[in-house]
Amino acid sequence: MTDIMQELKEIVGESVSSSPGERCCYAGDASQITGMPDFVVRPQSTSQVSRILRLCSKRLIAVTARGAGTGLAGGCSPVRGGIVLDMSAMNRILEIDIENQQVIVEPGVVAEKLNSALRPYGFFFPPDPGSLAMCTIGGMISNNSSGMRSVKYGTVRNYVLDLEVVLADGKVLHTGKKVLKSSAGYDLTRLFVGSEGTLGIITQAGLKISPLPSARKLILACFEEAEIAGQAVIEIFASGITPSACEILDRTTLQVLKLCDPLLAIPEDGDIILFEVDGTEQSTSEAAEQICQISQHTAKSVRIALGREMDSIWAARRLVGAAISRLDPSKTRIYMGEDVGVPIKEIPALIKKVQQITTKLDIPAMKYGHIGDGNLHVALFIDVMSEEQWQKLQLAADRIHRAAMELGGTVSSEHGIGLARAHYLPEQMGDEAFIVMRSIKNALDSQGILNPGKMGL
């Protein structure tokens, strides 16, 4: 190991460590999946990444790229040891090109900082994950992240125009051009989007950006049951309205938020849908009124948020995942079975199945998420000292995943497969599709050194 350490120092100087304490800090993400790297390396340029991969290819050393470590599926956990490439030092916004409606950034740029830089120009990068203040662009691309605005604006893959990627053998390629569309050859850009660092290391990205809307309105619709709320969402979409965001918060979630902020202006009983519309002042007013009219037939109450109330409600929504411990400090949220998605018309059925699963197993659950695109987050929380509760949780998570697949859905809508959901991927994709996926992996990383053990590969 001493000679490898010396070779890494020749590439990145002192930006490498093998100390047990530092290696431990890079053992995992926000999931329960961990592994201990042998080295932590912080490259600062594409050429350094290229040299590191050439070394690793020669020595057959595993390489796991890492952004901010906010993932929930073990995607950046170095389960086969080797090197963790901490890409956070490559954090420059290289170009803001308003005329061409795009930016060029390094992978370590934090999403919220990118939007702060774009705001003075009247533009933004629409994907809006809950970890916006922490997650990096490289991590978002690697997992095809989305978030609350995906209903109207789509996911990360809709905004990636070009990627600079370092392959397993150290070669560097660009997947696209500085154009908004192209029909030339295979779509290599989308091949790398969502590949979770198993095909190459992203070192630069050209991203499309959008003009900021001039107005936004938030509608709060409260329903007796989550199933009825899901049906209302289907009716809204069937009417031709496309909200910029459409979120569900069940009554357990509302209890959590009230404990965090007793003054928060949300209903205390029932399940609510947050509909946000954006655009011009006139178009948002008309859409908000239409949503109110359609919802009132099945809702207990419907209203439009006033003034700054909208910002406080969205801020509270972002805290949901971390705030669940307020409900019962003796229990801990475990990120399993938490990112399923189904076709929109199957939302009521999914909600019903999740309720049946958690009730039968007597395990507390909080249901929230991007219901407007069929993505439901299920927060299961247990006493981690109880073996019986662990067994119940694992069974609940498995049944939730399988319920989503039975309804024609996916085990992950935005958090990725990583290792947590790897064993479901062949079943979801089908044998032939998974064989093609494995063939692509073998073609680009024949030695299997890039993020080994992930995605069932």
N, C-alpha and C positions, 0 to 999 in steps of 0.2 A: 504493500500500500504506500510505502514511503516514496517510491519512484513515481507512482501515479500522482501523489500530492505535489511532487516537484514539477512534473509536467504541467499540472493545472496552474501552478503558480507562475510558470513561464508564460502562460496564456493570459491570466487575469490578475496577476500580481497577488496582493493580499486579499483579494475578494473571493477567498475560498477558505473553508473551515472544515475540520474533522473533529472538533471538540464535542464530547458527548452532550453537553448542555445545549449547544446550538443545533446539533443534529436532532435532538429531541423536539425542539421547537418546530421542526419541519416534518414531523412524523405523520401528520394527518391534516384533514380539513375539519369541517364542522360535523362530520359523520362519526360513527363509532369505529371506522376502519383506519388502522394505523400500520406503519411499517417504518423501520429505522434506516435512513440513508447512511452511506459511508462518508459522503462528502456533500457539503452545501456550497454551490458556486453561484456567484452573482455577476453574470456577464453584462457588459455595457455596450456591446456593439454586435452587429451581425457577423463580423469577421471572427470575433471571439467565440460566438456560438458555433460557427462553422468549424473552427479548430477543435473545440471541445468534442463535437460529434465525430470528427475524424479520429480523434484519440479513442473515444468510446467504441467506435466501430472496430477499430484495430484491436482493442483490449477486451471486447465483448462485455462492456459495462452498461448496465441499465441506466436510462436517463428519463427522469420524470420532470416535466416542466410545471412550474407553479406560478400563479399570479398572486392574489391576496389570500388564498386559502379559505374562501367563503363557500366553497362547494359543499354539497350535502350527500354525495354518493361515493366518496373515497377516490374521486378522479385524480387528485394530486397526491394521494398517499403512496409513498415509495415502498410498495409491498414486496418488491424484489431487491431492496437495497439500492446500491449504486449511487448515482448522482442526482440530487435535486437541483434543477436549474431555476433559481429564483430570478424571475424576469422583471421584478419591480424596479430595478435600476434603469431599465430601458423605458423611460417614462416621459419622453418628449413629444410635444405636438409639433410635428415637423413643418406642416403647412396648413393654413386655413384658406381655402380657395372658394370664396363666396360666388364668384362668377360661374364656376363649374359645379357649385353646390356639393362640395366634398371637402374632406380633410384627409391628411396623411398623418398617422400617429404610430408611435411605438407601442408594443403590447402592454407595457406597465402603466399606461395612462389610466387613471381612475375615471370611471364614467362620469361622475358628478363634476369633476374638474374639467372634463371636456365640455360639458354643457355650460359651465360657468364661463369658459373661454368663448363659447359660441354666442352666448346671450347678448352681448353688446352689438352683434351683427344682426340680431333678430332671427337666429337659426338655432336648431337643437338636434341632438342625436336621439331619436324617439324611443328606442328600447329602454325599459324602465323597471329593472328588477328591484326587489325589496332591498337588496344590498348595494344600491346605487352609490352610496357614499363611500363604499369600500372596494367594490369589485373592480377588476381591471378589464380593459378592452380585450386583451388577449384571452382571458378566461371566459369572457362573454362569447367571443367568437368560437372558442374551442367547445363550448357547450350549447351553442345556438340559443343563448339566453333570450328572454322576452320580458315578461312582467306585465304591469297593469295596462299599458297602452297598446298591447299587442292586438286587441280586438280591431282597432282601426288601422294601426300603423304597421302591424306585422312584427316578425321576430328579427333577430340580428341578421340572419341570412339575407333578408331583403335589403340590407344596407351595405353589404360588403362588396366592393367593386374590384379590389385587387389585394392580394396577399403576397408578401415576401416570406418565403418559407425555406428553412434549412432542413434538408432531408437527412436520413439516418447516416449516410456516408459523408455528410458535410457539404454536399453540393447545395447551391442556392438557386432558387427559381422564383419567378413572379408568375402568378396565376391569371392576371388580368391586365387591363389597361385603364387609363384615366378617362374612361367613357362610361356613360350611364347605361348603355346596353351593348351587347355583342353576341353574335351567333357564330363565332369562329371556334370550331373544335369542341372538344369535351369541356364541360364546365368544371375546371379544376378548382376554381374558387370555392364552389359549394361542396366539393369533395372534402376540403379541409375544414370547412365550417361544421362544427359538431363532431369532429373526429377525436376530440379529447386528448390531443397530443400523441396519438398512436401512429400518425403517418408522417409527421414533421413538426418542427418548432417554428411558430409564427414569430417573426421579428419586426414586421411592419405591416400596416393595414391602410388601404385606401377606403374611406367610408363615405357613403352618401349621407347628406344631412337635409333637414326639412325646415321650412319657415315656421317660426313660432305662430300659433293661432292667436288672433287678437282678443278672443273671448272664450271663457270656459264657464260651465254651470254644472252643479252637482245636485242630483235628485236622490233623496233617500226614500225608499219604499219598504215598508215593514209588512211582513207576512206571518200568518199563523204557523206555517210549517215551511221547512226548506224545500220540500217537494213542490209546494205551490209557488214558491219564489222561482224555482227553476222553470216552471211552466210559463211564468210571466216573462222571463227572459226570452223564451222561444217566441212568444207573441210579439214582443218588441221588435225582434229581428225580422220576423215575418212581415211586419208593417213597413219595412224598408228603412228603418232607422238604424244607423251604425254608431253606437256610442264610442267615444274615444277610450273609455274604460268601463268595465262592467264587473263589479266585485260582489261576492257573497260573503256575509259575516253571519254565522249562526248564533243562536242565543248564548252558547257557551263563550264564544268569542266576544260578544257584547259585554258579558260579565267581566271578562278579563280587562277589556278596555276601560270599563267604568272603574275598576279597581286602580288602574293606572292614572286615570283622570276623571274624578267624580263629576266635573263640570262639563264633560264632553257632551255635546248636544246630539245624542243618538238615543233611539228607543231602548228601553230596559228589558222589554219582553218581546220575543218573536225572533224571526230571522230576517235580516235586511239585505237588500240589494242596493249598492251604490252605482248609479248610472252617471257617468260624466259625459258631457257633450262639449265639443269645442268647434271653433270656426269664427265667423263674424258674429257681431252682437245680435243681428236679426236671426241668423240661422240657428244659433244656440238657443235663443229664446223660443223659437218655433219648435225645435226638437224637444226641449225640456217640457213644454206644455203638452206635446203629443205623448211623451212617456208618462206624464202624470195622468192623462186621460185614459190611456190603455191600462195602466197599473191599478187604477182605483177600483176596477171591477172585482179584483181578487185580493187587494192589499188591505191591511188593517188601517194603514195611514200612508200618505204620500206627501212629500213637501220638497221644495227647492231650498237648498242651503243658502244662508244669508251671509253676505260680506266675507270676512276672513274665516268664517266657520268652515268653509271648504278646505282651507289649508290645514287647519287643526285636525279635521277628520282624516285627511290623507296622511298626515304625520302619524296619527294614532294607528292607522292601518299598517304602516310600515313596521310598527313595533310588535305586531301580533305574535310573530314567531318567537321572539325573545321574552315576551311578557307573560307567557302562559303559566310560569311558576307562581305568579301572584295568586292564582286561583287555589293552588294547594302547594305550599312551599316544601312539603314532604315528597313531592313527585317531580320528575324531570322529563322534559320532552325528549323523545328519541326520534331521530329522523329516519323512519322506516315507513313505507307505504304512503308517502306524503306528497307525491307529485303526479298522480294519475290524470289521464285525460280521455275524453270520449267525444264522439260527434255531438253537436249541440243538442239535437233532439233527444239524446239519451241522458241528458243531465239529470232530469227527475229520477230516472231509474237508477243512476249511479248513486245519487244522494240517498235513495231508499235502501239500496244494498249496503252502503257504508253504515247507515244507521242500524240496520239489522245485524251486521257483523259485530259492531262494537257493543251493541246492547246484549247480544247473546253471550259474548265473552266477558261481559261486565268490565270493560276497559274504557276509561274516560277518553273522549275525543272531542276535538275542536275542528269544525269544518269551515274553511274559508278559501278564497282563491279567485282566479280569473275566470269566473263562470261564463263570461261572454265568449270565450273560445274553448269552452269545455274542460278547462283545467281546474281540478279541485285539489286543494291541499288539505290533507287530513293530519292533524296534530294529535298523536297518541302520547300520553304521558303516564309514567308508572313510578313506583318506588323501585329504584334500581338495585336495592338490597334484597328484593324479593325474587327468587328464582322462578316462582310460579307466575309472577307478573311478566317476567321476561318471556316465558314460554307463551303466555297469552298474547303478548305484543307481537311476537314473531308470527304467530298463527294469524292474527288480525291483519298484519301487513301483507302476508302471502295471499289471504283471501281478497283483500282490497285490490292487489295487483291483478289477480285472476278475474275479478269482477270487471275490471276495466277492459281487459282483453276480450272477455266474453261479450261485451257490449260493442266490440269493434274498435276499441281504443288502444291506448298506449300506457306502458308502465312509467314513462317519464315524458312530460310535456316540455320541461324547460331546465331541469336540474341535471340532466345527463344520466348515463348508465353507470359509468365508473366500475367499481367492483360490487357495489350494493345491489345492483339490479342485473348484473351480467348474466346470471343463469336464466333470466327470462327472455333475453334478446333473441336467441335462436327460435324460440317458440313464437314470439311476436312477429318476427320477420318471415318465418318459413324457411325450410331447409335450403332451397335453391338460392334464395336471396342472401342467406347468411354465408353460403359457400362463395358467392361472388364477393361479399364483403371481406371474407378471409383471404381471397385471392388478391384483392387490392392491397391488403395489409402485407402479404408476402412479397408482392411486387415492389413496394416502396420501403419495406423494412424486413428484409429476408432473414436477418439475424434476430429479430424480435427484441431489439434493445429499447425501443421507444414506448414508454409507459407500459411495461409488460404486466400482464395479468388482468388488464382492464377490458371491458366490453365483450367478455367471453372469447377474446382472441388469444 
